Each structure stands twice: as C-alpha cells, then as structure tokens.
Amino acid sequence: MTMPPRLAAALALACATLILGACGFSPLYAQPGVTSGLADIQVAAPRGRVGYLVGEALDEALATRPGAPAWRLDLDLSEQRFPRGLRVDNVATRYEYVLTAAYTLRENATDTPAKVGRVRVELTYDSADQPYASVAAQQDAQERAAAEAARRIQLELAAWFAQQDAP
C-alpha cells in the first residue's frame, strides 16, 4: 500500500523539523534583534536608475519603519557591461552585466562605520538587433541585478545583526 503524496510530504516536513530542531538549528530571523535592527536602517542610495532600483529593493526588503533610524546604509554602486557571443560581423549577441555594490552600515548617532561589505552580481542577457528590444533587455538585467544585490545585502546585514546579539 502506497502513501498519498500529500501525506508523504507532510510526514517528511515533520521529520525535517524535528531533526533540525534537535541539532540546535534556529532560523536567522528568530534571533533577537535581527528584524528590529533591519527595520531601523535608512538606505542612502546613489542617484541614477540602478541606485534607485537597489534603494527601493532594500527599503522593501528591510521593511524600514518610520521615525528616526539608528543606522544608515551608504551604498556605492558600479556597473560594467562586457560583450559576449560575437557574430561574424563583430556585433555582440549577448552581454554580461556586472553590478558591484559596496556598502557601509553606519551608526547614525556617531557616524561610526559598524559593518562594511561588498556584493557582486553577474548575469547575462541577449542583445537583439532592434534597438528598443536591446534597451529593454539591458534594463531587465539591471532590475534583476539590483534585486539580487539587495537580497544579498539584506542577508549579510541580517547575519551581522544575529552575531551582535548572540551570547
């Protein structure tokens, strides 16, 4: 007799929960101070399209609350684009887009750097012969890279806040 798929999945999830709980695993956001620390960060993104995209993604990911923040996150972004997949007539059919985000978390009261980091996101996109399609593909790559950079920065900051409150 075989077990129904939903019952098997529920049983596997219950076993995994028990095993992870027994080994001392606790989720990152269960650590005291992580969520409140992340929500107490003001993002200072540079001007420009990618700066705006990274800043908005971080504001959304950190769930910044209103009021005077305790922390300020300064961002410095750099973009690079490399042609890949050249055709016979030396025109690129594919590009590699690299976004590097250097960040500094500062305590607002003292303006002292508390955490410094850098994330690098690399991705590729196709370049079309039509100008509008090529611009749209490049903008899509910027949006995807900005979202990924924000996600990585959020994870690094959450891990840092978890270490600060660890005994």
N, C-alpha and C positions, 0 to 999 in steps of 0.2 A: 504494500500500500504506500503510495507517494503522498507527500505533504503538499498542500496547496501553496503556490508561490508566495502569497501574502503572509501566510503563517510562517513560512521558512524565513522570509526577510525580517519579520518581527522578532523571531527567535534569534537570528544572527545579530540583530541590533542589540537585543537584550544581553547576549553573551559578550559582545564587544564592550558594552557599557560596564559590565561587571569586571571584565579583565582590565580595562583602562582605569577604573576606579580603584582596583586592588593594587595597581602599581604606583599609585600616587599621582596619576595624571590629573591635572586640573586645567580647564580652558583658560586661555590667555586673558579673556575679558572677565573671568571670575576673580582675578587678582584684585585686591582692594586698591583703589586709586587709579586704575587704568582708564576706565571710562570717564571719570570726572577729570582726570588730567588731560585726556584728549579733547574733551569738550571745553577746556579752559585755554585753548590755543587760538591766537589771532594769526591768520595767514597773511603774510606780506609778499604777494606775488609780483614779479616784474611786469612791466607793460608789454603789450603785444598779444597776439592771438593765443600762442601756446601758454604764455603766462596766465592769461585769463582762464584757459581751459584747465590748467593744473590747479590754479587757485580755487576755481569753482568745485572741482572734483574733491579737493582736500576739505573745503568748507562743508561739503555734503557728507564726506566720509567721517570727519571728526565730529559732526553734529555740534558745531560751535554754539554755545548758548549766549544769550545777550548779557551785557554787563561788561565790567572791566576785566579783561582776561589777565591771567597770571603769567602767560607765556606768549612769546611772539616767534613765529616761524618765518625766517627770512629765506627766500629762495633765489637761486642764481641758476638760470637755465641756459643751456647751449644746444643748438641743433646742428646736425650735419646730414648731408644727403650725398650718397655715393651711387653713381650709375652702375648697374649690373645688367648682365644679359644683353650685350651689344649685338645689334644686327650687322649685316654685311656692310651697310652704308654708315656704320659707326654711330647709330642712334640707339640710345638705351631703351629697352623694352621693360625694364624692371629697375627699381631703385631700392636702395637700403636707406632707411631713415633711422638716425640715432639721436635720441634725446637724453641728455645728461642733466640731472637735477642735483645741484649741490644745495644742502640746506643747513641752517644753523638755528637751533632752538635756544632762545634767549629768555631769561627770566626778566619780566617787564620791570620789576622793582629796581633791579640793579643793572640791567642791560648786560649781564654776565652770560657768556655762552655756556650752556649746560650740555648740549649734545650737538655734534657736528657729523654730518653724513653725506653720502653721495649715492645716488641710484642711477643706473644706466639702462635704458630701454632701447632695444634694437628690433626693428621689424622691416619687412619688405612690402612693396606694393607694385602693382603693374602700372605702366605708363602707356596710355593709349595715344593713337595718332590724333584724335580730336582734342583740341586744347582744353575745352571745358571738362571733358572726362578726365584728363590728366590732372587738372587743378583739383577736381573733386576727389580723385584718388589720393592726392597728396594731403588734402585737408582731412580725409578719413584717417590717414596714417597718423597725422598729428593728434587727432582726437583719441585714437586708440592708445598711442604712446603716452599722452597726458593722463589718461585714466589709469594706465598701468603704473606710471611713475607715482601718482597719488596713492595708489593702493600699496605700493612698496614702502613709501614714506610712512604711511599710516601704520603698517605692520612694524617697521623699525621703531617708531615712536612708542607704540603700544608695548613692545618688548622692553624698551628702555624704562617706561613708567612701571612696568611689572617688576623690574630689577630694583628700582628705587624703593619700592615698598616691601620687598622680600626681606625676611628676617635674616 
